[in-house]
Amino acid sequence: MADLTSLLELQLSEIELLGSMFPGQGELVLDDPATVADVRQYVDGQTDTPPAARLEFTVNLKLQEPQQTQFSIQCSFPHDYPEALPDISIWTSCITRQSQSQLNLELSQYLQTLPSGELYVNSVLEWVQDNASRFLGPASPTKEISPANAASTTFARYWIYSHHIQSKFKRRDLNEWAGKLGVTGFYLPGKPGIICVEGGKERCEEYWKWVRELNWKKISLRHHEETELADGQTVDGLRKFQGFGEKVFGAHNFHGRNFHMDLGEFYQFLKEHQCETIYAILFGLEGKNTES
C-alpha cells in the first residue's frame, strides 16, 4: 500500500488535471478550497498533521447529444484513494428518479471494474459521455410518491449498518430522501455509520432501495421491525423519532479521517428513545451508559 503522502499527491494531481480540462466558470467546483490548501501543505511537508477533511468536488459536464443537458458528477476522495474506491454519484434534473437510480447503480458497477491504484474520474466522465443517452429517452409516466404514509397498513423501522458514512454528498442525500419519503429517524456519521428510518413500510423499503444503490464499501440492513396497524393505530403514533437528521456524539476528529463517535453517548440516546435493545444487534455487545 502506498503511503498517505503519495496517495494525496495523486489526488491533487487529478484535481489539477480536471481543472485544466474544465477551466470554465462553474465547470469544476471545489467543495472547500481550504481543504485543497491543507492537503497541499501536508504533501509539501509543511505540516506533519494529516488533513482532516476529504477532497470533495463536482464536475458539471455539459452534453449536447441527444439533447443539451448537464450532468453533475459529485466526487469525494477517501484518504486512501486511488487504492480505495472514491465516492462518486451523478445528478441531473433531466431524467426521472428511477432513471437516476439506475444510472448510479450502473456507475457503481462500472467503478468495481476499474483497476485499483489508477485515477478514476476521467474514466467516469468518459463513461457518462458514452452512456448518458440511454437515460435521456422520452420519460415514461412514473408513479409519484404519494403523501407520507398514505394507505400504509404496516409500520416499519429499518436499522442500516455501514462501514462508514463520511461523504458530504451521501449525507446530503440521506437527509433529502428522508424528506421526500416522509420517513423519520437519524443517521450517525463516522466509522461505523448507522442509519435508522421509520414510517410506512413502503416508504422504508424505498429509502433502503435508494440508499443501497449508492457506492458503499459495505452496507447491510442489520435489523428491521414491522407492526401491522390495528384499528385506531397510525404510523405517526408508532414513531420514536421526530424528523430526520444527523446525530453527533462526542466525535473524535469529527469531519476527519475515520472519525468515531462516543458510543456510550449513542447508547444513552437510544435509551431515551426506547431503542436500547438495538445496540447489541448493531454492535454485538451490550451497551453502557457514558457515566458508568
C-alpha positions as a printed NumPy array, in Angstrom:
array([[  0.   ,   0.   ,   0.   ],
       [  1.304,   3.44 ,  -0.907],
       [  1.956,   5.922,   1.895],
       [ -0.544,   8.674,   2.622],
       [  1.613,  11.418,   1.122],
       [  1.845,   9.618,  -2.225],
       [ -1.889,   8.958,  -2.315],
       [ -2.796,  12.563,  -1.543],
       [ -0.311,  13.781,  -4.137],
       [ -2.109,  11.66 ,  -6.744],
       [ -5.424,  13.161,  -5.664],
       [ -4.089,  16.688,  -6.066],
       [ -2.669,  15.884,  -9.484],
       [ -6.038,  14.536, -10.602],
       [ -7.843,  17.677,  -9.457],
       [ -5.248,  19.843, -11.218],
       [ -5.74 ,  17.825, -14.408],
       [ -9.515,  18.233, -14.156],
       [ -9.028,  21.979, -13.66 ],
       [ -7.174,  22.177, -16.965],
       [ -9.862,  20.108, -18.689],
       [-12.744,  22.148, -17.219],
       [-11.487,  25.734, -16.873],
       [-14.853,  27.425, -17.358],
       [-16.741,  29.059, -14.534],
       [-18.863,  26.5  , -12.698],
       [-17.425,  23.512, -14.559],
       [-15.212,  22.293, -11.698],
       [-16.495,  23.297,  -8.261],
       [-14.417,  22.523,  -5.169],
       [-16.491,  21.88 ,  -2.066],
       [-13.924,  23.598,   0.158],
       [-10.83 ,  25.195,  -1.432],
       [ -9.235,  25.377,   2.033],
       [ -9.115,  21.58 ,   2.106],
       [ -7.013,  21.584,  -1.061],
       [ -4.605,  24.001,   0.638],
       [ -4.423,  21.765,   3.735],
       [ -3.652,  18.705,   1.609],
       [ -1.008,  20.629,  -0.327],
       [  0.706,  21.727,   2.881],
       [  0.854,  18.124,   4.085],
       [  2.155,  16.798,   0.766],
       [  4.819,  19.525,   0.628],
       [  5.994,  18.688,   4.156],
       [  4.912,  21.984,   5.68 ],
       [  2.976,  20.126,   8.402],
       [  3.122,  16.667,   9.954],
       [ -0.597,  16.646,  10.691],
       [ -2.601,  14.716,   8.069],
       [ -5.506,  16.696,   6.602],
       [ -8.786,  16.144,   8.389],
       [-11.321,  16.62 ,   5.609],
       [-11.656,  14.77 ,   2.339],
       [-11.141,  16.349,  -1.058],
       [-14.643,  16.772,  -2.489],
       [-15.739,  18.474,  -5.692],
       [-18.304,  18.469,  -8.504],
       [-17.682,  18.335, -12.242],
       [-20.586,  19.849, -14.181],
       [-20.466,  18.045, -17.507],
       [-22.471,  19.577, -20.361],
       [-23.631,  17.262, -23.13 ],
       [-25.106,  18.303, -26.467],
       [-26.398,  14.961, -27.756],
       [-29.059,  13.659, -27.936],
       [-30.182,  16.871, -26.23 ],
       [-28.475,  19.674, -24.385],
       [-28.257,  18.776, -20.732],
       [-25.944,  18.914, -17.725],
       [-24.777,  16.071, -15.512],
       [-23.211,  16.87 , -12.144],
       [-20.599,  14.28 , -11.183],
       [-20.073,  14.584,  -7.433],
       [-16.776,  13.164,  -6.179],
       [-15.435,  12.505,  -2.687],
       [-11.961,  11.033,  -2.218],
       [-11.246,   8.894,   0.847],
       [ -7.696,   9.419,   2.042],
       [ -6.585,   6.063,   0.624],
       [ -7.909,   6.77 ,  -2.883],
       [ -6.932,   5.678,  -5.544],
       [ -6.198,   2.406,  -3.763],
       [ -9.748,   2.576,  -2.395],
       [-12.855,   3.382,  -4.415],
       [-13.925,   7.029,  -4.5  ],
       [-17.457,   8.048,  -3.616],
       [-18.97 ,   9.228,  -6.906],
       [-22.593,   9.918,  -7.726],
       [-24.357,  11.608, -10.628],
       [-27.226,  14.06 , -10.506],
       [-29.23 ,  15.688, -13.281],
       [-32.643,  17.318, -13.435],
       [-33.299,  15.906, -16.911],
       [-34.194,  12.315, -16.037],
       [-36.657,  10.608, -13.734],
       [-35.799,   9.499, -10.223],
       [-35.992,   5.873, -11.368],
       [-33.606,   6.514, -14.274],
       [-31.213,   8.372, -11.996],
       [-31.164,   5.455,  -9.564],
       [-30.392,   3.071, -12.413],
       [-27.685,   5.414, -13.708],
       [-25.934,   5.486, -10.331],
       [-26.325,   1.747,  -9.908],
       [-24.618,   1.105, -13.245],
       [-21.92 ,   3.646, -12.389],
       [-21.248,   1.803,  -9.135],
       [-20.924,  -1.455, -11.045],
       [-18.567,   0.193, -13.524],
       [-16.352,   1.511, -10.71 ],
       [-15.921,  -2.049,  -9.47 ],
       [-14.345,  -2.998, -12.809],
       [-11.617,  -0.332, -12.704],
       [ -8.153,  -1.439, -11.529],
       [ -7.109,  -0.335,  -8.057],
       [ -4.417,   2.313,  -7.906],
       [ -5.38 ,   4.177, -11.079],
       [ -7.105,   7.563, -11.221],
       [-10.819,   7.096, -11.786],
       [-12.523,  10.403, -12.508],
       [-11.586,  10.823, -16.161],
       [-12.736,   7.246, -16.841],
       [-16.027,   8.054, -15.112],
       [-16.506,  11.185, -17.218],
       [-15.936,   9.173, -20.393],
       [-18.382,   6.542, -19.15 ],
       [-21.036,   9.229, -18.567],
       [-20.498,  10.659, -22.043],
       [-20.812,   7.19 , -23.585],
       [-23.859,   6.097, -21.585],
       [-25.905,   9.215, -20.795],
       [-28.022,   8.914, -23.949],
       [-29.527,   5.644, -22.684],
       [-31.119,   7.516, -19.794],
       [-32.285,  10.574, -21.729],
       [-35.028,   8.94 , -23.785],
       [-38.659,  10.01 , -23.551],
       [-39.695,   9.676, -19.968],
       [-42.497,   7.238, -19.389],
       [-45.134,   8.251, -16.878],
       [-43.955,   7.369, -13.4  ],
       [-45.951,   6.953, -10.278],
       [-45.346,   9.858,  -7.959],
       [-44.58 ,   9.173,  -4.345],
       [-47.843,   9.597,  -2.503],
       [-48.054,  11.705,   0.639],
       [-46.108,  10.227,   3.526],
       [-47.798,   7.134,   4.992],
       [-50.86 ,   7.325,   2.703],
       [-52.601,   3.945,   2.662],
       [-49.864,   2.357,   4.787],
       [-51.175,  -0.575,   6.793],
       [-47.801,  -1.556,   8.245],
       [-45.391,   0.489,  10.322],
       [-41.686,  -0.277,   9.853],
       [-38.363,   0.725,  11.351],
       [-35.152,  -0.12 ,   9.478],
       [-31.687,  -0.217,  11.05 ],
       [-28.924,   0.06 ,   8.433],
       [-25.249,  -0.549,   9.224],
       [-22.473,   0.86 ,   7.037],
       [-18.706,   0.516,   7.227],
       [-18.593,   4.318,   7.37 ],
       [-20.546,   7.45 ,   6.452],
       [-18.289,  10.393,   5.628],
       [-19.086,  11.789,   2.191],
       [-20.827,  15.154,   2.234],
       [-22.825,  14.1  ,  -0.819],
       [-24.126,  10.93 ,   0.802],
       [-25.065,  12.799,   3.954],
       [-26.973,  15.347,   1.894],
       [-28.792,  12.558,   0.039],
       [-29.74 ,  10.771,   3.272],
       [-31.429,  13.939,   4.515],
       [-33.121,  14.85 ,   1.229],
       [-34.5  ,  11.372,   0.598],
       [-35.946,  11.149,   4.092],
       [-37.818,  14.389,   3.471],
       [-39.126,  13.219,   0.103],
       [-40.371,   9.92 ,   1.507],
       [-41.716,  11.232,   4.795],
       [-39.659,   8.9  ,   6.973],
       [-38.236,   9.911,  10.333],
       [-35.135,   8.764,  12.172],
       [-31.466,   9.72 ,  12.047],
       [-28.059,   8.789,  10.764],
       [-24.819,   8.503,  12.688],
       [-21.809,   9.589,  10.588],
       [-18.3  ,   8.301,  11.064],
       [-16.992,   4.766,  11.346],
       [-19.187,   2.76 ,  11.567],
       [-22.177,   4.571,  10.119],
       [-25.719,   3.867,  11.323],
       [-28.984,   4.83 ,   9.621],
       [-32.412,   4.444,  11.209],
       [-35.587,   5.168,   9.259],
       [-39.156,   4.645,  10.362],
       [-42.566,   5.169,   8.82 ],
       [-44.85 ,   3.346,   6.449],
       [-43.331,   0.056,   5.326],
       [-43.405,   1.047,   1.656],
       [-41.53 ,   4.28 ,   2.403],
       [-38.83 ,   2.479,   4.406],
       [-38.394,  -0.108,   1.651],
       [-37.99 ,   2.64 ,  -0.932],
       [-35.498,   4.522,   1.23 ],
       [-33.396,   1.391,   1.713],
       [-33.523,   0.756,  -2.028],
       [-32.228,   4.245,  -2.776],
       [-29.508,   4.064,  -0.116],
       [-28.045,   0.747,  -1.205],
       [-27.747,   1.971,  -4.807],
       [-25.019,   4.374,  -3.691],
       [-21.396,   3.271,  -3.74 ],
       [-20.556,   1.832,  -0.309],
       [-17.566,  -0.103,   0.958],
       [-20.004,  -2.244,   2.949],
       [-23.64 ,  -1.738,   3.902],
       [-26.387,  -4.009,   5.168],
       [-29.873,  -3.956,   6.619],
       [-28.93 ,  -5.17 ,  10.086],
       [-32.447,  -5.323,  11.541],
       [-35.995,  -4.302,  10.722],
       [-39.197,  -4.096,  12.745],
       [-42.704,  -4.296,  11.341],
       [-46.057,  -3.739,  13.03 ],
       [-49.419,  -4.273,  11.377],
       [-51.644,  -1.331,  12.243],
       [-54.608,  -2.276,  14.401],
       [-57.858,  -0.334,  14.428],
       [-57.16 ,   3.14 ,  15.696],
       [-53.396,   2.883,  15.265],
       [-51.478,   5.214,  12.97 ],
       [-47.961,   5.286,  11.603],
       [-47.314,   8.602,  13.335],
       [-48.423,   7.122,  16.652],
       [-45.701,   4.463,  16.496],
       [-42.788,   6.725,  15.626],
       [-39.991,   7.096,  18.178],
       [-38.174,   9.918,  16.404],
       [-39.241,  13.344,  15.223],
       [-37.901,  14.495,  11.873],
       [-34.701,  13.162,  10.365],
       [-31.135,  14.376,  10.661],
       [-27.519,  13.788,  11.571],
       [-26.611,  12.877,  15.154],
       [-23.132,  13.541,  16.521],
       [-21.978,  12.186,  19.884],
       [-18.599,  13.284,  21.23 ],
       [-16.842,  12.648,  17.926],
       [-13.066,  12.451,  17.899],
       [-11.569,  14.288,  14.899],
       [-15.077,  14.991,  13.537],
       [-15.074,  15.526,   9.773],
       [-11.638,  13.92 ,   9.781],
       [-10.2  ,  10.637,   8.718],
       [-12.015,   7.591,  10.148],
       [-13.627,   9.587,  12.96 ],
       [-15.513,   7.626,  15.611],
       [-18.476,   8.617,  17.756],
       [-18.769,   8.191,  21.514],
       [-20.848,   5.005,  21.543],
       [-21.683,   5.48 ,  25.223],
       [-23.486,   8.699,  24.353],
       [-25.102,   6.967,  21.39 ],
       [-26.394,   4.212,  23.703],
       [-27.859,   6.846,  26.003],
       [-29.589,   8.44 ,  23.002],
       [-31.099,   5.057,  22.078],
       [-32.322,   4.585,  25.668],
       [-34.018,   7.966,  25.591],
       [-35.962,   6.765,  22.531],
       [-36.727,   3.299,  23.922],
       [-34.456,   1.634,  21.341],
       [-31.568,   0.468,  23.514],
       [-32.03 ,  -3.217,  22.622],
       [-30.873,  -2.498,  19.06 ],
       [-27.375,  -1.659,  20.342],
       [-26.426,  -5.309,  20.832],
       [-27.819,  -6.184,  17.391],
       [-25.795,  -3.428,  15.725],
       [-22.509,  -3.89 ,  17.561],
       [-22.604,  -7.402,  19.033],
       [-22.161,  -6.266,  22.632],
       [-24.246,  -4.766,  25.397],
       [-24.381,  -1.007,  25.614],
       [-23.141,   1.002,  28.574],
       [-24.098,   4.452,  29.765],
       [-21.456,   7.151,  29.438],
       [-21.392,   7.725,  33.178],
       [-20.999,   4.027,  34.044]])
